[in-house]
Structures are given as structure tokens and as C-alpha cells.
Amino acid sequence: MIDRENIFQPTDQVVDIAQWPVHEDYEVFPVGARDKSLRVCPPESPYGFCLPNHRYLFKEAIKSAKDPRLARHPDQYWAEIIAFKIGRLMKLPIPPAFVAINSETGEPGSIIEWFMGYEAEPEERFTPGGDHMQSLIEGYDREKGRLHNLETIIKFSRALSQKKLLNHSWQEYWGLCLCFDALIGNTDRHQENWGVIWNDKDNSVRLTPFFDNGTSLGHELFSKRINQHMSDDNSLRSYIAKGCHHMKWGIDSDGRLPLIDGVGSFCVKYPAITQLLIDRLSWEEEALNKILSELTAFEIQSPLTVERADFIYKLTTYRKLALLEKLEKVANEVY
């Protein structure tokens, strides 16, 4: 993924993908619960923040099981966009995400920049984590991912490094990934939401940018529950404490890895990355407040309301504080 700094979408530039061609390989993207289509930005890009001829994944909200015409959480697409911006505050490789709409259907959503296929970059290929989980774990069920676990992921990542294929630190990568997911409350980093990018020309690989981040930021909560969490700190802390990563620690572990404690456990095992995570959480909270305020100004169906924006701010700052407390405790114990 190329580094594009200071990407900004003005509030009057909602991307309409209705006339964007569908990518020849995918009319309907096959992975995930939400309706997705892989589109191609026209050669004459409508806005400066969209790359001409590049692929973008258009994601809608999850539809109701009772009535497929209706969205269960119609404003869920905001989570993907906000997660991108939080990821940038942490200086992480996150595919850019923008506010979009399909004017033919009236459906709002987000478009996420595909993390491969950039001009002037070498040709690469992608393999999802599920391929590697299946190769390492007999009987691995990709539909449920019940055996998805961090120990096997570490074993696989370490092997790539030992073979001198991986061109970056896997400890830093997975530490930052766990920390980011804990910060936004992402419970869906399953085996299809990470993978490997192969550059056969120079025989090197890299782990993917952190993509598909929309199952996060309290997207599933309705107004009644949001109001409860906003008025009762104990209720909010209880909600935060219940969050878990998709993966377990080990294949025989009883349950999934708790979001915040999981980061602490990883740093106990790999203490050298603890300070890195603390540094990446050192951004000013006012920066997040500014981001959320700007996003509430978009005039679109299922907008980001001030109520939800205020909740996301409080939720994220509480998680950030809890993470910093956990990491500083680990650092003090280790050093």
C-alpha cells in the first residue's frame, strides 16, 4: 500500500459509485457478512482523494434477516471510516475509507481503497490468512474459525521471518494489530481479515495492512444502550471489559482473547514492543474529537449523529486509557 498522507474528504464530496464499473473478477465480493462490490474508479477521478483506475470495495450495512431490504444497523458504514482515521492517528497502514453512496439504489456506505494494484508498484498476489490456518491446522473450519488462534499465527509469521521472506517485524505487526483492534473494539479479525502479500519478483512477503475494520466502535448499539453507557461509567466499563478478539491465544484455549488483556499478554511475551504501542497511543484526544465533528457534517442518508459521535469519542478515550494503563503496568513489571 502506498503512503498517502493528509487524505481528506470534504463534506460536499460524497462519492457516488453508481457509474463506477464493477471489477471483472467480483460483482459481489464473496467474503464477509455485509453486501460488498468491488468497483473501479474511472480514469477521470471525480475527486482528488480517489485514485484513477484503482479498485475500491463498496460496503453497505448488514441487512436484516427478517427483511433483506432493510439494514439492521444502517449507520454501521461509519465505523469503517472512523476506524481508518483512528488508525492514521496511530500511524498504522490502514486502507483509506471514504463516505459513499450508490445513487441507483439510494444505499449509503463506505468505499475502501484496495491495498494492492497501485501504479508504479510491483505486481503482487494476496493469500488470506485462512489459507495458512488450513495448511497448519487439520480440519480447520473457515466458516466459523473456532480454531483461529494467535499461537499458530505467531508460528506461521516466525517461519516467514526465519526463511528471510518477511520484510518487516512480525512482533511489531501483531502487537500493533492487537492494540488497534482493542482500541476500536474490533471483534472480527478473523482468518479472512488478515493475510500475506507476495512479491515474487524479489521473493519477499509482507503482512497485509489492517483492513476490514467495521465491526467496531459500538456499531451494534442502539440509542437506548448508548444513552445508558453515556450516563453510567460503570456500564460503559462493563461493555468494554466484555470485548474479545476473534482469535484465541492457543488452539486449546477455552475462549477468545480479551481485547485489552490480550494486548497485555502479548507484550508480556514480547516486551520489546511495549513502548512502541505506548508511543502509538500518544495522540491528542482532541484530534479524535475534531475528526468526529467533521464527519457529523456530511449530509447523507443514515448520517453520523452527534449522539453517536459523542459516544464513540467517550468509548475510544476510555479504551485508550485502559490500554495505556495495561501497557505501562507491563513495562514497569518487565523493566
Secondary structure, DSSP 4 states (H G I P E B T S, - for coil): -----S----TT--EE-TTSPBPTT-SS--SSSS-EEEEE--SS-SSTTSPTT-EEEEE-PPBPSS-TTSBSSTTTHHHHHHHHHHHHHTT-----EEEEEETTTTEEEEEEE-SS--TTS---EEEEHHHHHHHHSTT--TTT-TT-BHHHHHHHHHHHHHTT-B-S-HHHHHHHHHHHHHHHT-----TTS-EEEEETTTTEEEEPP-----S-TTTT--HHHHHHHHH-HHHHHHHHHH-EEEEESSTT-SSEEEHHHHHHHHHHHSGGGHHHHHHHT-S-HHHHHHHHHHHTT--SSS---HHHHHHHHHHHHHHHHHHHHHHHHHHHHH-
